[in-house]
Structures are given as structure tokens and as C-alpha cells.
Amino acid sequence: MARKVEVVPFSEQWTEQFRCEADKMKDVFQNGCVEIYHIGSTSVPGMRAKPIIDIMVEVHNLDEVDRFNKQMAELGYEALGEHGIAKRRFFRKGGEERTHHVHVFQKGSEHIERHLAFKEYMVAHSDQAKEYSKLKQMLAQQFPLDIGSYTEGKDPFIKKAEQEALAWYRKRRKGESSAAETD
């Protein structure tokens, strides 16, 4: 059965849904957890998105994550291993009617910076966020039952925006570091 591609207006509830799941993740990963982040389009105020909450868990040791698969299953998450991205553990909740994705990376992973840069860039650049929202809405209408074509259609925008976001994010962080050193 094909999964319906649905892009909906931003919902304030997404932040609360993230917080609720993040609290559960803290209980699961305990001392192995460094930080838990709300990422993806549902974390950008005003952005249209598929109503799936993306959560990124930063851990001290990725090799230990698999031992938490049972606890994640008790919370309704299916463990999918790396699921296409090396050095990641991926969990999804809701089956075909997905509600949450959990991406787990080890501290220091370039993927952590990439996800945070993209999110913060979209938050700070509302014009880019609006353009991305319009693109997603158009693609969802064009490919309502073809998630592959929807994803493929977003790819050029994401790659370009991600490069801009990383440059912006690194410059910003470098500026913060320089300012802290002069204090």
C-alpha cells in the first residue's frame, strides 16, 4: 500500500509532541544521552510539513544504542538499524501512519551539525523556509502517492540550502567562539 504524501500547515502541537517523546527518550537512553533535539520541518515555526516529528538523539556511544531496542519497542518504535545512513540508528513510530522518526548519532557526528544548521538556518531565514514550504506543498500535490518522487523533488533545494546553512552556521558559531574568547 502506498503511503499518502501529506503536507500540512505548521502546528504549535508539534513542539509539545516533541517534548513528550524527548522525555521518554531521556528515560530510555539515560546517561548515554548527550542531548535531544527537535529537527526537521516540524521544528521550524510557520513551516508546512508532513506531520511526522523528527527527533535527533545525540549519544556518547552509538554502539550501545542497539541494547535499547526493546525499550524503544515498548514505546511503539520500530528499530531499523542504520536505515541508509552509516553510523546512525533509526527508529520510526506509527507504521504506515507514521508519527515520529528518531535519528540517533554519536557525539561528534557531522550529521548532528548538518541537521542543526539546516533547522537554525530555516528559522533565521523565513524567506527560505517559505520557499521550501511552497515546494513541499507543490510536490505533495503533484505526487500524492509517490513518496520517492516527492523526496527526489526536494533534493536539489535541500542540497543547496544545506550548503548555505552549514556555511552560515559555522560562521555564526565561529563568531560566538571569538566573542567568548574576548570576554
N, C-alpha and C positions, 0 to 999 in steps of 0.2 A: 504494500500500500504506500502510495506517495505521500510524503509529508507536505502539508499545506504551508506555503510561504506567506506569512502574515506579518506585516509591519504596521505598528500601531502608534498613536501619539504617546509622548512621554507620560509616565505615571509617577506621581510622588510616592506611591506604594512600593515602587521598586527598591528604593533606599531602605525602607523598613524590612522588606523581604530579604534583602542582602544582610542586614544586621542580625535578623533572626537566624539565618543559616550560618553566618560568621560565628555567632555564639556557639552553635553546635560544633563547628569545625574546631574551635578552641578546645572544647571538651574532648574531641577525638584526638587531635594531634598533640595536645598538652604542651610539654616543654620542648617538643620537636619543632614547634611552630615559631617562626620569627615574626611574621606579620600576615594579615589577611586583608586583601584589597578588593573593592568593587571595581570591576573593569568592564570594558565593552560599552556598547551604546546605551544600555540601561543605566549607566553611571554618569551620563552626560545630561545635565538638566536641559530640557526642551527638545532633546533629540528623539526622533522617531526610531523605533527599534522592534525587532522580533521580541516578544515578551518572554525572553529567557535571561535569567540573571546569571551573568558571568562573574565568577569568584576566582581570585588568584590567591593561592596559599603559598607563602614563602617558608620553606623549611630549612633546618640545619643540614639534614642528611636525606637525600632523595631515596637512597637505598632502603631506608626504614619505612617508607610510606606504604609499601605493599602489605605490611603487617596490620595496617588499619583498614583493609578492605572489608572485613566483617563488620566493623563498627559503622563504616560508611554505608554498607548494605542495609544495616538496621535503620539508617536514616532515609532509606529509599534510593540510594545512589548505586549505580552500576559502575564497576571498575572496568576501564577499557585500556589499561596499560598506558603506553606512550601515545597511542592513537594518532600516529602520523607526525609527531614532533619528538625528536630524540631528547632524552633527558627531561621528560615531562611525565607526570601521571595525570590521567584524565578520568573524571567521573561525570556521569550525567544522571539526572533525575527526571522522571516523568515519562520514560519510554518514548513513544511516538508523539505524545503531547508534552514534550519537554518543558520543564520549568526552570531548571538550573544546570549550569555547567561549572565544574570545578577543575581548574588548571593548577597543578602543584609543581613548583620549580624549586630547585635548591638555591640557597642564598648565593648571589654572585652570577646567576644565570643571566645571559644577555636578554632573554625573553622577559624577564621582570622589568628591565629598563624600557624595553620596546613597548610593552603594554602600558606602563605608567606614562611614558612620554606621549603616546597616542591619546590616551584619555585626557591628560592635562592640557595638551595642545588643543584638543577639541573644545574643552571647557573654556580655554582662554581665547579661542578664535571662533566666535559664534558664526561668522560667515562660512567658514569651512564646515562647521557642524550642520548648518542649514543646507549647504550643497550636498553633503553626504546623506542627510535625511531625505532630500528630494530624490537622489539617485536610488536609495534603497526602496523608497515608495514606488518609483517608476519600475524598478526591476521586479518587485513583488507583484505588481500588476501585470507585467509582461510575462513572468514565469511563475504563476501561482502554484504550480505543482512540480516545479523543477528546481530544487534547492541547489543543484550543481551549477546550472546556468545563472541563477541568482548570485551565487558566491563568485563565480567566474566574472560576472559583470561588475562586481565591486572591486575586484582585484587591482586593476590599474589605479583607481582612485586611492585605495588603501596603500599601495606601494609608494606612490608619490607623497601622500600625506604623511606616511610613516617616516620617510627620509627627512621631510621638513620638520616633523615633530621631534625626531631624535636630535637634529642639529639645534633646534630651539631649546629643547630640554637640557642638553649638555651645556650649552652656552649659559643658560639660566642657572644651572647648578654650579657651574664654574664661578659665575658671578657671586653666588651665595657663599661659596667656599672662600673666595677672595675677601669678601666683606667680613666674614667671620674671623679670618686671619688678622685683619687690621683692627679688630675690636680689642 
